[in-house]
Amino acid sequence: MDFVFQALLWAHIAAGVIALVVAPGAMLTQKGGWWHRRWGQIYFWSMGVVASTALAMSALRSGLFLGLVAVFSFYLAFTGVRVLHRTSTPAALVDWAAASVALAGSFGLVAYGGVLLRAGTTFGTVALVFGRIGSGLAGRDLWRFWHPPDAPRAWFFLHLTRMLAAYIATVSAFSVVNFSFLPPVVRWLWPTVVGTAGIALWTRYYRQKFAVPSG
């Protein structure tokens, strides 16, 4: 069993490094261009390996938190890609199922965070933050499935924000492993704080470029 866990761990690390390195290539190349699509595809499948190995490791040894975070992280990348396949079509069963699983997993993170905080563990803050973000995004997706947005380029902004949010999760994992000089909660959450501001600025840039009203 130790051999299986170690093999999963190395695959998890390798895929995480690939995701960390290739995502900027997708961000900085021409949107919709060949390189943008190639880097994006590599990033998406790398995140799939990261999430699946994390789920397997959580079942073997690492516990509930890793598994719930894996669901949360992969859902961001999954929805970022899926929206490109339904720019003019309604949500499919796979979209409903993914949002429902992500919502349940996010509620699990919130509950887990509450238990940790009641036990006096400040790390519960991390689970609460991720759980609230995840439940808000998944709940909003379910609402959009019922009430598809008619705003111009809505699919573009959803793709942009979800892929950037998925990269925040990738950076968070890197920070947790390598930035041991920071307090544990800070290690987990600084990418979310910085990345959220970055998403707001990038979204604002494209809204101005496309002359799309906010809201």
GROMACS elastic network, one bead per residue, 0.5 to 0.9 nm:
[ bonds ]
;  ai    aj funct       b0    kb
    1     4     6  0.51044   500
    1     5     6  0.62526   500
    1     6     6  0.86424   500
    1    60     6  0.82077   500
    2     5     6  0.50992   500
    2     6     6  0.61170   500
    2     7     6  0.85556   500
    3     6     6  0.51431   500
    3     7     6  0.61095   500
    3     8     6  0.85967   500
    4     7     6  0.51338   500
    4     8     6  0.62125   500
    4     9     6  0.85560   500
    5     8     6  0.51028   500
    5     9     6  0.60637   500
    5    10     6  0.87081   500
    5    56     6  0.83442   500
    5    57     6  0.63299   500
    5    60     6  0.71979   500
    5    61     6  0.80267   500
    6    10     6  0.61921   500
    6    11     6  0.85681   500
    7    10     6  0.52953   500
    7    11     6  0.62507   500
    7    12     6  0.85135   500
    8    11     6  0.51191   500
    8    12     6  0.59704   500
    8    13     6  0.85872   500
    8    53     6  0.56277   500
    8    54     6  0.79602   500
    8    56     6  0.76060   500
    8    57     6  0.68526   500
    9    13     6  0.61479   500
    9    14     6  0.85768   500
    9    53     6  0.72155   500
    9    54     6  0.80464   500
    9    57     6  0.74625   500
   10    13     6  0.50636   500
   10    14     6  0.60498   500
   10    15     6  0.84997   500
   11    14     6  0.51355   500
   11    15     6  0.60712   500
   11    16     6  0.84110   500
   11    49     6  0.75569   500
   11    50     6  0.77253   500
   11    53     6  0.72265   500
   12    15     6  0.53333   500
   12    16     6  0.60511   500
   12    17     6  0.86615   500
   12    46     6  0.89432   500
   12    49     6  0.66346   500
   12    51     6  0.80373   500
   12    52     6  0.84557   500
   12    53     6  0.57053   500
   12    54     6  0.69207   500
   13    16     6  0.50075   500
   13    17     6  0.61557   500
   13    18     6  0.86514   500
   13    50     6  0.76195   500
   14    17     6  0.52279   500
   14    18     6  0.63244   500
   14    19     6  0.87042   500
   14    46     6  0.86782   500
   14    50     6  0.85630   500
   15    18     6  0.50976   500
   15    19     6  0.61631   500
   15    20     6  0.85739   500
   15    43     6  0.88392   500
   15    45     6  0.85784   500
   15    47     6  0.69495   500
   15    48     6  0.85982   500
   15    49     6  0.61994   500
   15    50     6  0.58082   500
   16    19     6  0.50825   500
   16    20     6  0.60830   500
   16    21     6  0.86342   500
   16    46     6  0.67538   500
   16    47     6  0.70340   500
   16    49     6  0.82889   500
   16    50     6  0.60307   500
   16   170     6  0.69134   500
   16   173     6  0.82807   500
   16   174     6  0.81515   500
   17    20     6  0.50336   500
   17    21     6  0.61842   500
   17    22     6  0.86329   500
   17    46     6  0.87676   500
   17   170     6  0.87750   500
   17   174     6  0.84233   500
   18    21     6  0.52245   500
   18    22     6  0.60229   500
   18    23     6  0.83851   500
   18    42     6  0.80888   500
   18    43     6  0.72427   500
   18    46     6  0.66211   500
   18    47     6  0.89633   500
   19    22     6  0.54768   500
   19    23     6  0.59375   500
   19    42     6  0.74370   500
   19    44     6  0.77832   500
   19    45     6  0.85702   500
   19    46     6  0.55896   500
   19    47     6  0.64955   500
   19    50     6  0.88045   500
   19   167     6  0.79906   500
   19   170     6  0.72175   500
   20    23     6  0.59781   500
   20    24     6  0.78331   500
   20    43     6  0.80915   500
   20   167     6  0.73439   500
   20   170     6  0.62488   500
   20   171     6  0.69013   500
   20   174     6  0.82489   500
   21    24     6  0.66597   500
   21    25     6  0.77997   500
   21    43     6  0.87175   500
   22    25     6  0.52815   500
   22    26     6  0.69106   500
   22    39     6  0.58539   500
   22    40     6  0.77977   500
   22    42     6  0.72952   500
   22    43     6  0.62218   500
   23    26     6  0.52547   500
   23    27     6  0.63595   500
   23    28     6  0.88112   500
   23    39     6  0.65765   500
   23    40     6  0.67486   500
   23    42     6  0.84607   500
   23    43     6  0.59403   500
   23   163     6  0.88213   500
   23   164     6  0.88022   500
   23   167     6  0.70866   500
   24    28     6  0.60092   500
   24    29     6  0.84423   500
   24    39     6  0.84601   500
   25    28     6  0.54287   500
   25    29     6  0.60794   500
   25    35     6  0.76946   500
   25    36     6  0.69368   500
   25    39     6  0.60220   500
   25    40     6  0.81135   500
   26    29     6  0.55884   500
   26    30     6  0.80760   500
   26    31     6  0.79355   500
   26    35     6  0.70057   500
   26    37     6  0.70751   500
   26    38     6  0.77848   500
   26    39     6  0.50750   500
   26    40     6  0.54506   500
   26    43     6  0.84396   500
   27    30     6  0.81709   500
   27    31     6  0.79845   500
   27    36     6  0.73257   500
   27    39     6  0.88248   500
   27    40     6  0.85603   500
   27   164     6  0.84268   500
   28    31     6  0.82898   500
   28    36     6  0.79472   500
   29    32     6  0.86512   500
   29    33     6  0.73061   500
   29    34     6  0.88459   500
   29    35     6  0.65362   500
   29    36     6  0.54103   500
   30    33     6  0.52777   500
   30    34     6  0.82373   500
   30    35     6  0.76206   500
   30    36     6  0.61781   500
   31    34     6  0.87357   500
   31    35     6  0.87960   500
   31    36     6  0.59721   500
   31    37     6  0.80692   500
   32    35     6  0.82839   500
   32    36     6  0.60506   500
   32    37     6  0.63621   500
   33    36     6  0.52064   500
   33    37     6  0.62864   500
   33    38     6  0.86977   500
   34    37     6  0.53164   500
   34    38     6  0.61904   500
   34    39     6  0.86554   500
   35    38     6  0.50208   500
   35    39     6  0.59631   500
   35    40     6  0.81963   500
   36    39     6  0.54297   500
   36    40     6  0.59573   500
   36    41     6  0.85477   500
   37    41     6  0.60229   500
   37    42     6  0.86291   500
   38    41     6  0.51579   500
   38    42     6  0.62843   500
   38    43     6  0.85638   500
   39    42     6  0.51839   500
   39    43     6  0.60944   500
   39    44     6  0.86119   500
   40    43     6  0.50212   500
   40    44     6  0.60937   500
   40    45     6  0.87051   500
   40    81     6  0.87390   500
   40   163     6  0.88125   500
   41    44     6  0.50846   500
   41    45     6  0.62656   500
   41    46     6  0.84329   500
   41    81     6  0.87922   500
   42    45     6  0.53991   500
   42    46     6  0.60076   500
   42    47     6  0.85578   500
   43    46     6  0.50739   500
   43    47     6  0.61572   500
   43    48     6  0.86350   500
   43    77     6  0.86704   500
   44    47     6  0.51306   500
   44    48     6  0.63031   500
   44    49     6  0.89003   500
   44    74     6  0.85404   500
   44    77     6  0.62584   500
   44    78     6  0.74712   500
   44    81     6  0.78654   500
   44   163     6  0.88925   500
   45    49     6  0.63914   500
   45    50     6  0.85979   500
   46    49     6  0.51620   500
   46    50     6  0.62154   500
   46    51     6  0.86786   500
   47    51     6  0.60478   500
   47    52     6  0.84852   500
   47    73     6  0.81303   500
   47    74     6  0.62794   500
   47    77     6  0.73584   500
   47   166     6  0.85280   500
   47   170     6  0.83978   500
   48    51     6  0.52153   500
   48    52     6  0.60843   500
   48    53     6  0.84891   500
   48    74     6  0.65531   500
   48    77     6  0.86178   500
   48    78     6  0.86244   500
   49    52     6  0.52003   500
   49    53     6  0.59529   500
   49    54     6  0.82687   500
   50    53     6  0.54898   500
   50    54     6  0.60451   500
   50    55     6  0.86653   500
   50    70     6  0.76046   500
   50    74     6  0.82288   500
   51    54     6  0.50399   500
   51    55     6  0.61556   500
   51    56     6  0.86599   500
   51    67     6  0.80317   500
   51    69     6  0.85082   500
   51    71     6  0.67106   500
   51    73     6  0.73703   500
   51    74     6  0.59905   500
   52    55     6  0.51324   500
   52    56     6  0.62712   500
   52    57     6  0.86352   500
   52    67     6  0.89317   500
   52    70     6  0.76072   500
   52    71     6  0.88072   500
   52    74     6  0.89735   500
   53    56     6  0.50020   500
   53    57     6  0.60338   500
   53    58     6  0.84413   500
   53    70     6  0.88130   500
   54    57     6  0.50594   500
   54    58     6  0.59812   500
   54    59     6  0.85730   500
   54    62     6  0.85535   500
   54    66     6  0.63808   500
   54    67     6  0.60383   500
   54    69     6  0.86304   500
   54    70     6  0.60454   500
   55    58     6  0.50910   500
   55    59     6  0.63247   500
   55    60     6  0.87684   500
   55    64     6  0.89061   500
   55    66     6  0.70747   500
   55    68     6  0.80244   500
   55    70     6  0.64818   500
   55    71     6  0.79808   500
   56    59     6  0.51988   500
   56    60     6  0.63464   500
   56    61     6  0.87168   500
   56    67     6  0.79358   500
   57    61     6  0.58465   500
   57    62     6  0.58531   500
   57    63     6  0.79268   500
   57    66     6  0.80753   500
   57    67     6  0.79338   500
   58    61     6  0.54590   500
   58    64     6  0.61055   500
   58    65     6  0.77004   500
   58    66     6  0.57256   500
   58    67     6  0.52952   500
   58    68     6  0.88847   500
   59    62     6  0.69560   500
   59    63     6  0.64739   500
   59    64     6  0.77036   500
   59    67     6  0.76577   500
   60    63     6  0.77218   500
   62    65     6  0.78754   500
   62    66     6  0.65389   500
   62    67     6  0.82690   500
   63    66     6  0.61892   500
   63    67     6  0.70423   500
   64    67     6  0.53360   500
   64    68     6  0.62855   500
   64    69     6  0.87074   500
   64   109     6  0.89438   500
   64   112     6  0.86855   500
   65    68     6  0.52413   500
   65    69     6  0.61371   500
   65    70     6  0.85297   500
   65   108     6  0.89612   500
   65   109     6  0.72290   500
   65   112     6  0.78244   500
   65   127     6  0.77417   500
   66    69     6  0.51986   500
   66    70     6  0.61013   500
   66    71     6  0.87911   500
   67    70     6  0.50548   500
   67    71     6  0.64464   500
   67    72     6  0.87741   500
   67   105     6  0.88390   500
   68    71     6  0.51935   500
   68    72     6  0.62978   500
   68    73     6  0.86860   500
   68   102     6  0.87273   500
   68   105     6  0.56310   500
   68   106     6  0.72076   500
   68   108     6  0.72822   500
   68   109     6  0.65238   500
   68   131     6  0.89043   500
   69    73     6  0.59946   500
   69    74     6  0.85044   500
   69   105     6  0.82396   500
   69   106     6  0.84155   500
   69   109     6  0.78691   500
   69   127     6  0.83902   500
   69   130     6  0.77253   500
   69   131     6  0.86560   500
   69   169     6  0.89107   500
   70    73     6  0.51813   500
   70    74     6  0.60696   500
   70    75     6  0.83858   500
   71    74     6  0.54508   500
   71    75     6  0.60432   500
   71    76     6  0.88707   500
   71   101     6  0.80416   500
   71   102     6  0.63519   500
   71   105     6  0.68009   500
   71   106     6  0.84610   500
   72    75     6  0.53353   500
   72    76     6  0.67720   500
   72   102     6  0.61287   500
   72   103     6  0.87730   500
   72   105     6  0.71328   500
   72   106     6  0.68797   500
   72   130     6  0.77792   500
   72   131     6  0.81222   500
   72   134     6  0.61574   500
   72   166     6  0.89704   500
   72   169     6  0.88911   500
   73    76     6  0.55235   500
   73    77     6  0.70485   500
   73    78     6  0.88974   500
   73   134     6  0.88048   500
   73   165     6  0.83249   500
   73   166     6  0.58527   500
   73   167     6  0.87299   500
   73   168     6  0.89538   500
   73   169     6  0.59722   500
   73   170     6  0.80278   500
   74    77     6  0.52585   500
   74    78     6  0.59625   500
   74    79     6  0.85633   500
   74   166     6  0.71262   500
   74   169     6  0.89864   500
   75    79     6  0.59797   500
   75    80     6  0.83004   500
   75    98     6  0.72300   500
   75    99     6  0.78299   500
   75   102     6  0.66153   500
   75   134     6  0.87209   500
   75   138     6  0.86500   500
   75   162     6  0.87265   500
   75   166     6  0.81342   500
   76    79     6  0.55000   500
   76    80     6  0.61568   500
   76    81     6  0.88444   500
   76   134     6  0.87075   500
   76   137     6  0.87517   500
   76   161     6  0.88097   500
   76   162     6  0.51288   500
   76   163     6  0.64971   500
   76   164     6  0.85878   500
   76   165     6  0.64947   500
   76   166     6  0.51412   500
   76   167     6  0.88909   500
   76   169     6  0.89034   500
   77    81     6  0.63548   500
   77    82     6  0.85859   500
   77   159     6  0.87398   500
   77   162     6  0.61952   500
   77   163     6  0.54107   500
   77   164     6  0.85448   500
   77   165     6  0.79702   500
   77   166     6  0.53974   500
   77   167     6  0.83312   500
   78    81     6  0.53633   500
   78    82     6  0.60071   500
   78    83     6  0.86727   500
   78    98     6  0.85393   500
   78   162     6  0.84402   500
   78   163     6  0.85815   500
   79    83     6  0.60221   500
   79    84     6  0.88102   500
   79    95     6  0.79271   500
   79    98     6  0.85596   500
   79    99     6  0.87097   500
   79   141     6  0.89434   500
   79   158     6  0.82392   500
   79   159     6  0.74375   500
   79   162     6  0.67591   500
   79   163     6  0.83141   500
   80    83     6  0.58643   500
   80    84     6  0.74214   500
   80   155     6  0.89566   500
   80   158     6  0.65835   500
   80   160     6  0.71143   500
   80   161     6  0.76458   500
   80   163     6  0.53465   500
   80   164     6  0.88501   500
   80   166     6  0.85441   500
   81    84     6  0.56000   500
   81    85     6  0.72985   500
   81   159     6  0.66663   500
   81   162     6  0.85842   500
   81   163     6  0.79446   500
   82    85     6  0.52923   500
   82    86     6  0.67828   500
   82    95     6  0.78099   500
   82   159     6  0.83941   500
   83    86     6  0.52679   500
   83    87     6  0.61301   500
   83    91     6  0.88345   500
   83   155     6  0.59731   500
   83   156     6  0.82319   500
   83   158     6  0.72737   500
   83   159     6  0.64108   500
   84    87     6  0.57206   500
   84   155     6  0.68504   500
   84   156     6  0.79515   500
   84   159     6  0.72163   500
   85    88     6  0.82944   500
   85    89     6  0.79757   500
   86    90     6  0.64509   500
   86    91     6  0.68829   500
   86    92     6  0.86100   500
   86   155     6  0.83509   500
   87    90     6  0.83271   500
   87   153     6  0.88974   500
   87   154     6  0.85564   500
   87   155     6  0.59711   500
   87   156     6  0.87709   500
   89    92     6  0.85273   500
   90   145     6  0.70354   500
   90   146     6  0.89925   500
   90   148     6  0.77078   500
   91    94     6  0.79451   500
   91    95     6  0.57952   500
   91    96     6  0.70267   500
   91   144     6  0.88892   500
   91   145     6  0.58011   500
   91   146     6  0.87597   500
   91   148     6  0.88933   500
   92    95     6  0.53234   500
   92    96     6  0.66360   500
   92    97     6  0.87779   500
   92   145     6  0.89709   500
   93    96     6  0.51613   500
   93    97     6  0.60681   500
   93    98     6  0.85158   500
   94    97     6  0.50461   500
   94    98     6  0.59778   500
   94    99     6  0.85151   500
   95    98     6  0.51843   500
   95    99     6  0.61354   500
   95   100     6  0.85121   500
   95   141     6  0.88050   500
   95   142     6  0.87132   500
   95   145     6  0.85435   500
   96    99     6  0.52723   500
   96   100     6  0.61124   500
   96   101     6  0.86598   500
   96   141     6  0.85810   500
   96   142     6  0.69192   500
   96   145     6  0.78303   500
   97   100     6  0.51247   500
   97   101     6  0.61770   500
   97   102     6  0.85531   500
   98   101     6  0.51898   500
   98   102     6  0.60696   500
   98   103     6  0.84957   500
   98   138     6  0.85830   500
   99   102     6  0.50434   500
   99   103     6  0.59928   500
   99   104     6  0.85672   500
   99   137     6  0.86435   500
   99   138     6  0.51314   500
   99   139     6  0.74460   500
   99   141     6  0.67510   500
   99   142     6  0.65705   500
  100   103     6  0.50624   500
  100   104     6  0.61953   500
  100   105     6  0.85461   500
  100   138     6  0.72074   500
  100   139     6  0.83067   500
  100   142     6  0.79090   500
  101   104     6  0.51334   500
  101   105     6  0.60475   500
  101   106     6  0.84785   500
  101   138     6  0.87353   500
  102   105     6  0.50163   500
  102   106     6  0.59569   500
  102   107     6  0.85278   500
  102   134     6  0.69322   500
  102   135     6  0.72554   500
  102   137     6  0.88492   500
  102   138     6  0.61255   500
  102   139     6  0.89696   500
  103   106     6  0.50802   500
  103   107     6  0.62052   500
  103   108     6  0.85499   500
  103   131     6  0.87280   500
  103   134     6  0.67490   500
  103   135     6  0.50163   500
  103   136     6  0.81624   500
  103   137     6  0.82487   500
  103   138     6  0.53340   500
  103   139     6  0.65979   500
  104   107     6  0.51525   500
  104   108     6  0.62343   500
  104   109     6  0.87966   500
  104   135     6  0.78562   500
  105   109     6  0.63504   500
  105   110     6  0.87925   500
  105   131     6  0.77804   500
  105   134     6  0.81896   500
  105   135     6  0.81838   500
  106   110     6  0.63239   500
  106   111     6  0.86335   500
  106   127     6  0.88312   500
  106   128     6  0.88157   500
  106   130     6  0.72979   500
  106   132     6  0.68060   500
  106   133     6  0.79029   500
  106   134     6  0.52347   500
  106   135     6  0.51049   500
  106   136     6  0.87477   500
  106   138     6  0.84544   500
  107   110     6  0.50288   500
  107   111     6  0.61791   500
  107   112     6  0.84899   500
  107   131     6  0.60685   500
  107   132     6  0.77141   500
  107   134     6  0.82656   500
  107   135     6  0.64645   500
  108   111     6  0.51002   500
  108   112     6  0.59899   500
  108   113     6  0.84497   500
  108   127     6  0.89334   500
  108   131     6  0.72880   500
  109   113     6  0.59665   500
  109   114     6  0.84944   500
  109   124     6  0.89955   500
  109   126     6  0.89513   500
  109   127     6  0.51935   500
  109   128     6  0.62330   500
  109   129     6  0.86027   500
  109   130     6  0.70414   500
  109   132     6  0.81241   500
  109   134     6  0.88586   500
  110   113     6  0.51028   500
  110   114     6  0.62090   500
  110   115     6  0.87443   500
  110   124     6  0.85934   500
  110   127     6  0.60620   500
  110   129     6  0.77625   500
  110   130     6  0.77942   500
  110   132     6  0.65824   500
  110   135     6  0.88153   500
  111   114     6  0.50778   500
  111   115     6  0.63264   500
  111   116     6  0.87548   500
  111   127     6  0.83760   500
  111   128     6  0.77309   500
  111   131     6  0.84029   500
  112   115     6  0.51472   500
  112   116     6  0.63097   500
  112   117     6  0.86988   500
  112   124     6  0.71486   500
  112   127     6  0.66866   500
  112   128     6  0.77145   500
  113   116     6  0.51081   500
  113   117     6  0.61493   500
  113   118     6  0.85812   500
  113   121     6  0.89273   500
  113   122     6  0.89008   500
  113   123     6  0.75672   500
  113   125     6  0.61684   500
  113   126     6  0.71588   500
  113   129     6  0.85165   500
  113   131     6  0.82089   500
  114   117     6  0.51522   500
  114   118     6  0.61355   500
  114   119     6  0.85531   500
  114   124     6  0.63637   500
  114   125     6  0.81909   500
  114   127     6  0.82488   500
  114   128     6  0.70595   500
  115   118     6  0.51914   500
  115   119     6  0.62595   500
  115   120     6  0.88163   500
  115   121     6  0.87423   500
  115   124     6  0.73699   500
  116   119     6  0.50021   500
  116   120     6  0.64159   500
  116   121     6  0.51769   500
  116   122     6  0.72294   500
  116   123     6  0.69931   500
  116   125     6  0.83166   500
  116   127     6  0.87623   500
  117   121     6  0.50765   500
  117   122     6  0.59283   500
  117   123     6  0.74410   500
  117   124     6  0.50774   500
  117   125     6  0.71959   500
  118   121     6  0.73797   500
  118   124     6  0.86279   500
  119   122     6  0.88673   500
  120   123     6  0.89154   500
  120   124     6  0.85432   500
  121   124     6  0.59723   500
  121   125     6  0.84301   500
  122   125     6  0.57974   500
  122   126     6  0.80752   500
  122   185     6  0.74724   500
  123   126     6  0.55574   500
  123   127     6  0.71998   500
  123   184     6  0.73360   500
  123   185     6  0.59437   500
  124   127     6  0.52284   500
  124   128     6  0.62076   500
  124   129     6  0.86743   500
  124   185     6  0.88321   500
  125   128     6  0.50423   500
  125   129     6  0.61031   500
  125   130     6  0.86264   500
  125   185     6  0.74055   500
  126   129     6  0.52323   500
  126   130     6  0.62315   500
  126   131     6  0.83664   500
  126   185     6  0.63557   500
  126   188     6  0.68190   500
  126   189     6  0.69073   500
  127   130     6  0.52954   500
  127   131     6  0.58102   500
  127   132     6  0.84269   500
  128   131     6  0.50102   500
  128   132     6  0.59768   500
  128   133     6  0.84894   500
  129   132     6  0.53032   500
  129   133     6  0.62040   500
  129   134     6  0.85330   500
  129   189     6  0.84028   500
  130   133     6  0.51632   500
  130   134     6  0.59649   500
  130   135     6  0.84690   500
  131   134     6  0.50840   500
  131   135     6  0.59548   500
  131   136     6  0.83778   500
  132   135     6  0.52027   500
  132   136     6  0.60167   500
  132   137     6  0.85714   500
  133   136     6  0.52014   500
  133   137     6  0.62208   500
  133   138     6  0.86259   500
  134   137     6  0.52043   500
  134   138     6  0.60227   500
  134   139     6  0.82742   500
  135   138     6  0.52087   500
  135   139     6  0.57465   500
  135   140     6  0.82619   500
  136   139     6  0.51960   500
  136   140     6  0.59982   500
  136   141     6  0.85529   500
  137   140     6  0.50852   500
  137   141     6  0.61534   500
  137   142     6  0.87598   500
  138   142     6  0.63385   500
  138   143     6  0.86900   500
  139   142     6  0.51903   500
  139   143     6  0.63507   500
  139   144     6  0.87134   500
  140   144     6  0.61713   500
  140   145     6  0.86855   500
  141   145     6  0.62381   500
  141   146     6  0.88074   500
  142   145     6  0.51108   500
  142   146     6  0.66468   500
  142   147     6  0.86849   500
  143   146     6  0.52606   500
  143   147     6  0.60310   500
  143   148     6  0.80384   500
  144   149     6  0.65593   500
  145   148     6  0.56506   500
  145   149     6  0.88495   500
  149   152     6  0.85876   500
  149   154     6  0.67796   500
  149   155     6  0.88186   500
  150   153     6  0.85903   500
  150   154     6  0.72895   500
  151   154     6  0.54756   500
  151   155     6  0.89248   500
  151   212     6  0.84086   500
  151   213     6  0.87905   500
  151   215     6  0.89932   500
  152   155     6  0.82594   500
  152   156     6  0.88415   500
  152   212     6  0.68972   500
  152   213     6  0.89128   500
  153   156     6  0.51428   500
  153   157     6  0.66309   500
  153   158     6  0.87895   500
  153   210     6  0.86612   500
  153   212     6  0.80292   500
  154   157     6  0.53905   500
  154   158     6  0.62488   500
  154   159     6  0.86094   500
  155   158     6  0.51459   500
  155   159     6  0.60651   500
  155   160     6  0.85360   500
  156   159     6  0.51241   500
  156   160     6  0.60853   500
  156   161     6  0.86423   500
  157   161     6  0.60237   500
  157   162     6  0.83930   500
  157   203     6  0.69670   500
  157   206     6  0.84066   500
  157   207     6  0.87134   500
  158   161     6  0.53140   500
  158   162     6  0.59767   500
  158   163     6  0.84308   500
  159   162     6  0.54058   500
  159   163     6  0.60820   500
  159   164     6  0.84574   500
  160   163     6  0.55493   500
  160   164     6  0.61774   500
  160   165     6  0.85383   500
  160   199     6  0.82593   500
  160   202     6  0.86647   500
  160   203     6  0.77408   500
  161   164     6  0.51966   500
  161   165     6  0.59661   500
  161   166     6  0.85528   500
  161   199     6  0.63093   500
  161   200     6  0.86779   500
  161   202     6  0.88282   500
  161   203     6  0.76104   500
  162   166     6  0.60704   500
  162   167     6  0.85907   500
  163   166     6  0.50041   500
  163   167     6  0.63003   500
  163   168     6  0.87037   500
  164   167     6  0.50290   500
  164   168     6  0.63253   500
  164   169     6  0.88393   500
  164   195     6  0.77793   500
  164   196     6  0.88851   500
  164   198     6  0.87920   500
  164   199     6  0.68641   500
  165   169     6  0.65336   500
  165   170     6  0.88224   500
  165   192     6  0.81309   500
  165   195     6  0.73504   500
  165   196     6  0.77566   500
  165   199     6  0.78672   500
  166   169     6  0.51123   500
  166   170     6  0.64857   500
  166   171     6  0.88623   500
  167   171     6  0.61913   500
  167   172     6  0.84229   500
  167   195     6  0.87081   500
  168   171     6  0.50919   500
  168   172     6  0.60477   500
  168   173     6  0.87049   500
  168   191     6  0.58204   500
  168   192     6  0.61452   500
  168   194     6  0.88065   500
  168   195     6  0.60454   500
  168   196     6  0.84559   500
  169   173     6  0.63613   500
  169   174     6  0.87635   500
  169   191     6  0.77116   500
  169   192     6  0.77405   500
  170   173     6  0.52821   500
  170   174     6  0.64638   500
  170   175     6  0.87170   500
  171   175     6  0.60538   500
  171   176     6  0.86128   500
  171   191     6  0.64808   500
  172   176     6  0.61534   500
  172   177     6  0.87166   500
  172   187     6  0.71722   500
  172   188     6  0.55286   500
  172   189     6  0.71037   500
  172   190     6  0.77558   500
  172   191     6  0.56983   500
  172   192     6  0.76155   500
  173   176     6  0.51756   500
  173   177     6  0.64023   500
  173   178     6  0.86702   500
  173   187     6  0.87886   500
  173   188     6  0.74394   500
  174   177     6  0.53666   500
  174   178     6  0.60497   500
  174   179     6  0.78906   500
  175   178     6  0.52899   500
  175   179     6  0.51031   500
  175   180     6  0.80332   500
  175   187     6  0.56506   500
  175   188     6  0.68546   500
  175   190     6  0.87441   500
  175   191     6  0.80793   500
  176   179     6  0.59627   500
  176   180     6  0.70415   500
  176   182     6  0.88442   500
  176   184     6  0.73168   500
  176   186     6  0.89362   500
  176   187     6  0.52530   500
  176   188     6  0.58888   500
  177   180     6  0.69847   500
  177   187     6  0.86679   500
  178   181     6  0.85113   500
  178   187     6  0.89739   500
  179   182     6  0.58978   500
  179   183     6  0.88276   500
  179   184     6  0.89943   500
  179   187     6  0.65485   500
  180   183     6  0.73801   500
  180   184     6  0.77041   500
  180   187     6  0.76481   500
  181   184     6  0.88847   500
  181   187     6  0.86843   500
  182   185     6  0.82386   500
  182   186     6  0.62607   500
  182   187     6  0.57231   500
  183   186     6  0.53264   500
  183   187     6  0.61205   500
  183   188     6  0.88537   500
  184   187     6  0.50445   500
  184   188     6  0.64634   500
  184   189     6  0.88114   500
  185   188     6  0.52604   500
  185   189     6  0.61745   500
  185   190     6  0.84240   500
  186   189     6  0.51612   500
  186   190     6  0.55587   500
  186   191     6  0.88250   500
  187   190     6  0.61941   500
  187   191     6  0.80296   500
  188   191     6  0.71402   500
  188   192     6  0.79914   500
  189   192     6  0.52500   500
  189   193     6  0.64919   500
  189   194     6  0.88482   500
  190   193     6  0.51338   500
  190   194     6  0.61487   500
  190   195     6  0.81917   500
  191   194     6  0.51912   500
  191   195     6  0.54720   500
  191   196     6  0.80847   500
  192   195     6  0.50461   500
  192   196     6  0.57566   500
  192   197     6  0.85124   500
  193   196     6  0.54312   500
  193   197     6  0.66238   500
  193   198     6  0.88608   500
  194   197     6  0.53835   500
  194   198     6  0.63389   500
  194   199     6  0.88387   500
  195   199     6  0.60902   500
  195   200     6  0.85767   500
  196   199     6  0.50798   500
  196   200     6  0.62888   500
  196   201     6  0.87341   500
  197   200     6  0.51302   500
  197   201     6  0.63233   500
  197   202     6  0.86781   500
  198   201     6  0.51466   500
  198   202     6  0.60705   500
  198   203     6  0.84273   500
  199   202     6  0.51207   500
  199   203     6  0.59024   500
  199   204     6  0.83699   500
  200   203     6  0.52065   500
  200   204     6  0.60803   500
  200   205     6  0.86325   500
  201   204     6  0.50617   500
  201   205     6  0.62017   500
  201   206     6  0.88574   500
  202   205     6  0.50317   500
  202   206     6  0.64434   500
  202   207     6  0.86464   500
  203   206     6  0.52955   500
  203   207     6  0.61133   500
  203   208     6  0.86271   500
  204   207     6  0.50668   500
  204   208     6  0.62164   500
  204   209     6  0.85390   500
  204   214     6  0.80428   500
  205   208     6  0.53084   500
  205   209     6  0.61640   500
  205   210     6  0.87174   500
  206   210     6  0.59464   500
  206   211     6  0.80013   500
  206   212     6  0.80480   500
  207   210     6  0.52459   500
  207   211     6  0.55285   500
  207   213     6  0.66512   500
  207   214     6  0.70689   500
  208   212     6  0.64243   500
  208   213     6  0.80645   500
  209   212     6  0.78181   500
  210   213     6  0.89785   500
